[in-house]
Amino acid sequence: MATTHFTTPLAVDTLQTPRRKTLSTPPDTPVSNNNDSDNESPGLKKTGRNTTNSKIIEFPYDLEIARDSNGAYIEFGRGEIDDDDDDAAFVAGYIDIYNNVNQKQPGGGSSDGEKGEGEGGYVVPFYGYIPSSHALVLQALPLSLSTHIETCADQARKSFSTRTMFDPVTPNWRGLATQLIKGLDWLHTEVGVVHGDIKPHNILLRPRQPSSLEGGEMEYDALYADFSSAHFISSPSSTSNSEEVPTGEGALTPPFSAPELLTLSAMKSSSPLTTPASDIFALALTLLAAATGDVLVYSGTSAMQRLAMSREGWRALDYVRSGANASRLGRGRDGFVGRVVQRGICREVESRATAGEWLDMFA
């Protein structure tokens, strides 16, 4: 029997189950954890994620987990998984999200290990599910946007110049923003999914082939990852201005969480209030971080201070304008970066742009 070899590196992401809304400060984010459970594959059933009962794509091949030079398994991160009756429902909903996202991604869904070697797409390619370990198999992309931002910020500090001081610290910021807004528009309108936890740490960068790059183009595909807080938009007519309250589980990450999610009533709620509009806010703050080089947004403050400031997140630009990174918003008070971010962080939810409307700024 012939042995199949893949040229695409794979990542095995073992699921963890959130039990309640949690507040986290970057870079703490659920990633992966080895789990040797022999539990059966969970059947898809009605869950808080509004599952669509799509067929689970099981990964059909044997995997050998890569080890480092010391013989330890190579890990991108680690988290815990609780073992109780809710796990099957959570895993089923999580898989359903990935199935739908993957199958509708440009190029179509695939579990043959070859999809994702090319370019384009909006999410990290998903190759299937391993029931025995509750593991998702995805393309291995070790570089996160958060790490890239920090690297670019460090380089900008070391090579500071008045010639470039009005430019975002992340090269080709406009291209990055366009990619991510297009991807979010696709998630909301084509797939009907709210991501629920957009932040620089949940966006991975896949290098593009140099031969495919045109002058000034971004050298990476920016792909959304970690759909553990995602849920389906319950109504096809929902937009970023929707006021409906979806159901499911979620995590909150100030400062990227929209202010309406950080009120006392929202945080005490048993169901998440994440909507397309809160995704828009989170992406706006992510793009702000990419421009300034500050993944904390409100750096130099304590965790409690950041939470308080995040509850008035519509003032994020005022904070940046009063600090050392003000020039990164562009020349003058109406610099391009500032105008783009402002469209996504309006205090009134209904005033925020939809992803489609947002894209018009880049035409």
Buried (B, 14 or more C-beta within 10 A) or exposed (E): EEEEEBEBEBBBBBBBBBEEBEBBBBBBBBBBBEBEBEBEBBEBEEBBBBBEEBEBBEBEBEEEEEEEEEEEEEBBBEBEBEEEEBBBBBBBBBBBBBBBBBBBBEEEBBBEBEBBEBBBBBBBBBBBBBBEBBBBBBBBBEEBBBBBBBBBBEEBEEEEEEEEBBBBBBBBBBBBBBBBBBBBBBBBBBBBBBBBBBBBBBBBBBEBEEEEEEEEEBBBBBBBBBBBBBBBBBEEEBBBBBEEEBBBBBBBBBBBBBBBBBEEEBBEBEBBBBBBBBBBBBBBBBBBBBBBBBBBBBBEBEEEEBBBBBBEBBEBBEBBBEBEBBBBBBEEEEBBBBBBBBBBBBEEBEEBBBBBBBBEBEE
